[in-house]
Amino acid sequence: GDICALFGIDCASGDTFISEGAPKYTMESIHVPDPVISLSIKPKNKNDLDNFSKGINRFQREDPTFKVHYEEESKETIISGMGELHLEIYAERLKSEYNCPCITGKPKVAFRETITTPIKFDYLHKKQSGGA
C-alpha cells in the first residue's frame, strides 16, 4: 500500500483511509502512554478565550498524548502531557499560532478535611472585658 499525506481533512492522529470498494480493514490502535505531568493554563486576556479553545481542541486532535480537562473545584483548565517541555511548546504555539498568550502554573489542589471520630473536650471560654 501507499502512504501519503493529505491537507485540509478533518481527522485525528491514527485515522486510516481506504479507497471505495477495497476490503474493510481495521487497524490496531496505537498505544498511548498516560500523561506524566500536568499544568494549569489560562489565557492572559479574557477576550482570547475563543482562540484559546480553538487551539486547545486542535492540539488534542493532533496529539494523542496531550490531554485537557477542566477542574470544576478549582475552576482551572488542566493540560497534561509527556513532559514539561511538551506542555511549554503547546503554550508557545498558542501564543504564536493563535495570538493567545497564556499563563501556566501548578494546578491547585482542593484540600478536604473530614472529622472521622468524636473527641471529648471540656473548655470554658472566659471573655475578658475592660482593663486590668
Secondary structure, DSSP 8 states (H G I E B T S, - for coil): ------SS----TT-----TTS--------------EEEEEEESSGGGHHHHHHHHHHHHHH-TT-EEEEETTTTEEEEEES-HHHHHHHHHHHHHHS---EEEE-----------S------------S--
